């Protein structure tokens, strides 16, 4: 067997390793069962699905119908923007709250794109913040602490 699509091969390996890592890490928590899920249930199965997807992607790189694609260099600018935005939002989350944090994350990580557009980025941020509010605050009833930035108001 010959690897024809190196991008798919290494992407599959990455997904497999990350999924396996999450599944193994989740076993440290109570798994529960489908009717009464413990804190380890969802990360375990999400990791397992990610590992299976990674395996499938990796297998497609061996197909004769697969395009021959070499691996190009890593675009470190993109990596730094995405990781940096996640780290920054993690640091300021308590100060700005969940809605602003989600919007900030979307806009900052969008800067990594080679076809960045402020209009699209801000629209995405508004839509994502709205979805987070609808799903987590209204749908699931999760109460997020008030941002300390507005605590004195």
Residue, then its C-alpha position, 0 to 999 in steps of 0.5 A: x500500500x502506498x500513501x497517495x494523499x499525505x495531507x489526509x494521512x497526517x490529518x487522520x493520524x492527528x485526529x486519531x491521536x487526539x481522539x484516543x487521548x481524549x478517550x483515555x483521559x475521560x476514563x479517569x472520570x465516572x462514565x455513568x450510562x446512557x440514561x445517567x451520563x457521568x462527566x466522562x461519558x461524553x468526552x469518551x465517546x466524542x474521542x472515540x468517534x474522533x479516533x474512528x473518523x481519523x482512521x477513516x480519513x487515514x485510510x482514504x489516503x491509501x485509496x487509488x482514487x485519492x489525489x496525490x497531494x504532498x504535505x506543504x509547510x505548516x502556516x505558523x501564522x494561522x496556528x498562532x492566531x487560532x491558539x492565541x485567540x483561544x488562550x486570550x479568550x480563556x484568560x478574559x472569559x471571567x471579565x467579559x462573560x460568555x457572549x462577548x467571549x464567544x464573539x471575541x473568539x470568532x473574530x480573533x480566530x477569523x484573523x487567521x484566514x487568508x480571505x479575512x473579511x470584517x463583515x463576515x467575521x462580525x456577522x459570524x460572531x453575532x450568529x455564534x453568540x446568539x446560538x450559544x445564548x439560545x442553546x446554553x442559556x435559554x435551552x439548557x438553563x445554564x447560569x454563567x456568572x456575571x462578568x466582573x467587568x460590569x460587577x460595579x455597575 
